[in-house]
Amino acid sequence: MVTPNTDKHAWWIKDSYSREEIDQLVQWGLDHFWTQNHQMADLVAPGGYNIMARGEGCYVYDIEGNRYIDAMAGLFLKNIGHGHPEVAAAVAEQMTTLAYSNSGAYSSIPGVLLSRKLAELAPGDMTRSFFCGGGSEAVEIALKMARQYQYISGRPQKTKVISRRGQYHGSTRGAMSVGSAGRRSPGLFEAMTPPGNIQVDPPFCYRCPWGYKDRDSGNCCMQSPRSLENIIKGEGADSVAAFIATPIPSGAQIPAEEYWPEVREICDRHDVVLIADEIICGFGRLGSWFGMQRFGVQADIMTVAKALTGGELPIGGVVASKRVADAFDNAEGANSAFQHGVTYGGHPAVMTAALKNLEILERDNLVQNSYDMGNYLYERAMSVLQENHPSVGFVGGGMGLLMSIEMVKNRRTKETYPGGPQGEYAKTFTEKLRNSGLATRAGDSIVLSPPLTITKEIVDDIIDILDKSMGEMEREFPVDDA
Ligand SMILES: Cc1ncc(COP(=O)(O)O)c(C=O)c1O
């Protein structure tokens, strides 16, 4: 049993833990805490179950006291880094003043201030926010809002949603139906996901779905909007409600600069609501406040979550353009109010965490730092990793601090190591990186999305660890250079 630290309200927080305490917590964790997306039996091996105890800046520390660079900023959200007493203090003040307010009937002071702040930061005339508890929920809300917008605008037959193949939009039912999550396990969840949604191939030059070999021509990227328009026409424009996509996906495949403006025009031509899923890209990740700003395009609805509170408290939401908000304001009758209500939408403590977090991002110039450090990280990855390691297939990135390195067994054929994210290669690589002090997801690709507070020195440390680990991996899992 963990001996309580009587100096603390959170009595389990201590400077160090005994072997006995660690073993007990690990056992309780294995017995009771369901680790997401994992086969629990895989975690039973010694050292297989990791409990994090503390975070500071770009680092996290496990219960044994080992330090790791948090190379994924948690899950793309600790943009301000770990350990911000200001956020905690602001939240505590709000919680002891008003810890809850019923969003179905009222707003709260931090709720009003946050939505106004978002209207100021968001591109163009994205003026009104609806809040909820997480990203998947935000995607559900965006889909419903697009659908209801079409309905109240006199286009009730527009119900279908088009999304891009292989992209993740969350784990709830609607989000699975437009994203990759439900499609990963054919036969398992199809019956639970709403039918009627259609997918188009994404722009991804390295593995061009249309077979183009010339990565620089942009031909492949522009084939994707052409396909989108063909699908809209084929299905009948009067049946398509929305198109949803991330500005760039977590694989950091950056489309040609004409891609997004072209998609915007297509959506306008056919009265299709453009939903930008900004859940990863928003709040500085791409070196701009929102991802779509890097492409000069405004969506009709954007989803937000993760880094809106810097991961300090759970949040999700959508920001709607004035056109969408006005349509609801001007509608009459039973369906004029947006049909969605959630208990935790606009929670005052969460709104406060978001406000403080945005203040820190702005005050510490972290969006600019993401731009600068993103360029530096990309240059270093290209000049060291791509140059020295034949197992590096594709380095996605160069736009802020979102990078993905695709590992291949054979650079010429682009064949990957067997087993995917659950295979032996992936597990060995992740463990090797962890043992070297780098916390990230590795396998057929390595994701790098560190806190926006990162310095050149920490970027160099990340590159050194990857360089060394890739060398070891290439000895243990030789590349095929035929
Ligand atoms: C692009 C995108 N959309 C939606 C989600 C779902 O967000 P959440 O995990 O907060 O439900 C994620 C989560 O990683 C995401 O990356």
The ligand as an SDF file (V2000), in Angstrom:
LIG
                    3D

 16 16  0  0  0  0  0  0  0  0999 V2000
   -7.5250   14.4770  -35.6580 C   0  0  0  0  0  0  0  0  0  0  0  0
   -8.2080   13.9250  -34.4350 C   0  0  0  0  0  0  0  0  0  0  0  0
   -9.5460   14.0250  -34.3220 N   0  0  0  0  0  0  0  0  0  0  0  0
  -10.1960   13.5550  -33.2460 C   0  0  0  0  0  0  0  0  0  0  0  0
   -9.5210   12.9450  -32.2080 C   0  0  0  0  0  0  0  0  0  0  0  0
  -10.2760   12.4240  -31.0130 C   0  0  0  0  0  0  0  0  0  0  0  0
   -9.9920   13.1930  -29.8910 O   0  0  0  0  0  0  0  0  0  0  0  0
  -10.1660   12.5730  -28.4120 P   0  0  0  0  0  0  0  0  0  0  0  0
   -9.1110   11.5420  -28.2550 O   0  0  0  0  0  0  0  0  0  0  0  0
   -9.9850   13.7650  -27.5070 O   0  0  0  0  0  0  0  0  0  0  0  0
  -11.5390   12.0210  -28.3280 O   0  0  0  0  0  0  0  0  0  0  0  0
   -8.1400   12.8250  -32.2900 C   0  0  0  0  0  0  0  0  0  0  0  0
   -7.3860   12.1730  -31.2020 C   0  0  0  0  0  0  0  0  0  0  0  0
   -6.2080   11.9260  -31.2720 O   0  0  0  0  0  0  0  0  0  0  0  0
   -7.4610   13.3200  -33.4380 C   0  0  0  0  0  0  0  0  0  0  0  0
   -6.1420   13.1920  -33.5570 O   0  0  0  0  0  0  0  0  0  0  0  0
  1  2  1  0
  2  3  1  0
  2 15  2  0
  3  4  2  0
  4  5  1  0
  5  6  1  0
  5 12  2  0
  6  7  1  0
  7  8  1  0
  8  9  2  0
  8 10  1  0
  8 11  1  0
 12 13  1  0
 12 15  1  0
 13 14  2  0
 15 16  1  0
M  END
$$$$
